[in-house]
C-alpha cells in the first residue's frame, strides 16, 4: 500500500505530459509484451478440441455396451438364483 501511495505522490509531482507519456508507455508494454500469461492463453487457444464430439460419441457407445452387459448379468444371476431355489 505504501508503494502505491509513493507512486501517486511521484505522479502528482510530474507534469501532465509526463503522466500521459508514462501511461502510453505502460499501455505499449502491455499490448506489445508477451507475458507468461499471454503465452499460456495462446497455448489454450491453439489447442484444437475437434476430437471432443467423437469422444462423446464413443463414451455414449461404451455406456450402452455396459448397460447391455449389466442387463445380461442380471438375467443370468436371476436364472442361477432360480436354479438354486429349485424352480428352474
C-alpha positions, -999 to +999 in steps of 0.1 A: +000+000+000+029+023+008+044+018-027+011+028-043+010+060-022+046+068-031+038+062-068+008+085-067+029+112-049+055+109-076+029+111-104+014+141-086+048+159-088+051+152-125+037+173-153+005+162-171+025+155-202+049+132-183+019+113-168+004+108-203+038+096-216+041+072-187+006+058-193+013+055-230+045+036-222+026+012-199-001+006-224+025-001-251+043-026-229+011-044-220+000-046-257+034-054-272+049-076-245+044-113-243+040-122-207+039-158-195+002-155-190-002-144-226+018-175-237-005-198-216-035-182-232-021-188-267-014-224-258-050-228-247-064-211-278-041-231-301-053-264-285-076-279-310-105-297-294-120-310-326-119-346-312-145-339-284-176-348-304-162-381-314-151-388-278-186-380-266-200-405-291-175-431-280-184-426-244-221-430-252-214-462-271-194-476-241-222-467-218-247-485-239-225-516-240-221-515-203-259-513-199-264-544-221-237-562-201-254-553-168-288-564-181-273-598-193-256-603-159-289-596-141-307-621-163-280-648-157-280-641-120-318-645-118-315-678-137-289-691-113-309-679-083-340-697-096-319-729-102-306-728-067-341-724-053-352-754-074-376-735-097-356-737-129 
